[in-house]
Amino acid sequence: MPGLAPSVLAAIGLFHTIAAFAPAADNPIQKSIETTKHNDPTNLQRLVTGPTETLKTAIAAGLQPTAELLLTPVANTPTGPYGHAGYYSDADITGQRLTVPSGGGRTFWEAQLRNWGQEQNVRSYEVRVDPSGSLGNNADCGAGPGSCVNAGDLTNANQLCTNLGDCFTEFGAAGATCGISGICDFAFITPTRDDWIFKAPDIFENVLFGCGVTDPLGANCFGALTQLLESRVDDGNLHYLATYVFDVPPNAKGLYALPWVEPNLVTLLGDGGSPPNDILIAAAVPGELDVARCQSAEECNDNNACTTDSCETYCRSDPIPLWNPMTMCCNPLTGDIQDLPDLGPCFETYCTEDGTAIINQFPTGEPCELNDPCIVDTTCNETGECIGTLDIGSTCPKPRYITVTPENTFEELSAIQVTLVSLHHPTPESIPALDFSQFEGQHRWVSEPFDCPNSIARKTSLKCATLTCSPVVFDFSSTLQGQPLHITGDAIIPSSVYQVTQFFGPNPPDDGIVLEVSGIKTSRWGDVAAPFQDPLATTRSQPNVIDLTFVIDKAKDLYQALDKPRVQLRRNSPDPRRPLDIADIGLVSDAINGVPYPYGGPSTCPP
């Protein structure tokens, strides 16, 4: 049966309040304490149980707590006094573990309490089940929690209702309640039970409620307000607190835990409900649901020729040899394998149920994604290529250059400032990086722009500049005419972040700001072409042979080569006027082999 979303399977709270109770008798614990003593008063305060006077005596003597909280599966007894409808007919219960042959059923669990105090009446309590263990990604298929593949989440029982009778019919219990959302509450109390923790009341009022965001765990909870003349004194037996109902999805598999919230969040109030009078828990025993345990490989046969099936506590199904489901299609009747090629972002490829590979080409002009920040406005062409416009602006990372396009306001004078925000912090850091943090927060200024050769073969040049220590006031607008400006220098180093600010007027930085670009990043040392190193990855993947190929192409000045700012690496302060040579090739080759950035970094500017 479908359940609520996994996020709804949150902490469950049940609250009971008793209006009148019998006072405690003279303390009998004082006569029975023997040799279980502790020397740490703080630890004793945490461990002991009981009402006020008992508590004081126990602290003095070092008495251990005795209260046990259990979550116990309920047997299938639809005609018995505590029966529930819709239950598994072939379930097996051993202690706190419920074993069922498959998913797709319903389970009932009872919260129980015993040994809460020798002289104590329980007048109110609050218990919560921790939802984390009932998620499929925590299920145990024999190799520890999380070892089940594609195991479904247990969910709160989900049954639409218009009145209490609907929930009674569905759950078979007198305490089942129709919630305000029109769904039966999946946690309920059956007050007619003779083992309920409260004695049969003369006056009884039961109102279910959800406490929503007020719950300590920040999720849904359910409870009841009760008015009773009398609470129950501990007689050493197990006593009923509440019933929880969980639906088991068809794809459930493995051993699920249904643990309690940490005992310090389980409250059993005994003497007015205020610490230090809480009943502290000696043991909080979780429930366990074991689903789809197998006995032999034969029962695990899925009649799929593309899998090999085995019984390893639970049925396991693995792809047949030579079949990679990520790149191939397999016919489940014959086991025939067909390649599913990766043709790029302008193609859709998938497998049909019968193992046929389907390839669809997107129409010309359809937007596509190259995952290359240096190519923009990408679309598919008629041959299925994803093409776009080369843009080596500020969003295109380069190891030794940053690029900006200064504002073209036709003002005569301005100065461009570069702030060294974060210097040389490669991630992941496979080899200890050079530390340039002493320069972080400092400013440099951009020199007058000049023409720097880009390609002799293509007869192209770019506008370049270097960094200086003092402001350079210049007519950038008239000189650049909207062209991008490529900036390099000893302070432009890999794996770094910069901010560029343009001040207009003759007295920078006192004059007005027109351009401010934050977060311009350089790429990793030697990483000149897509795909770029993922900074969130745990292992270094860049640079690689692709980067080396592009640097070689530029050194040869081939027509398809990248622009110089992307691939020039040489010298502590690169010279934009010089072409690439074999030294740049050697640097990227060293970087591939893990040699770190070799240069000395920013020179010191006078204060």
Salt bridges, closest charged atoms under 4 A:
GLU53 OE2 - LYS56 NZ 3.94
GLU68 OE1 - ARG114 NE 2.88
GLU110 OE2 - ARG193 NH1 2.50
GLU126 OE2 - ARG128 NH2 2.14
GLU170 OE2 - ARG106 NH1 2.41
ASP195 OD2 - ARG193 NH2 2.95
ASP215 OD1 - ARG128 NE 2.70
GLU230 OE2 - LYS199 NZ 3.48
ASP235 OD1 - HIS239 NE2 2.73
ASP247 OD1 - ARG106 NE 2.70
ASP271 OD1 - ARG123 NH2 3.50
GLU288 OE1 - ARG97 NE 2.96
ASP290 OD2 - ARG293 NH2 2.67
GLU312 OE1 - ARG316 NH1 3.54
ASP318 OD2 - ARG316 NE 2.92
GLU440 OE2 - HIS425 NE2 2.68
ASP451 OD1 - LYS463 NZ 2.73
ASP563 OD1 - ARG458 NH2 3.68
ASP581 OD2 - ARG570 NH1 2.56
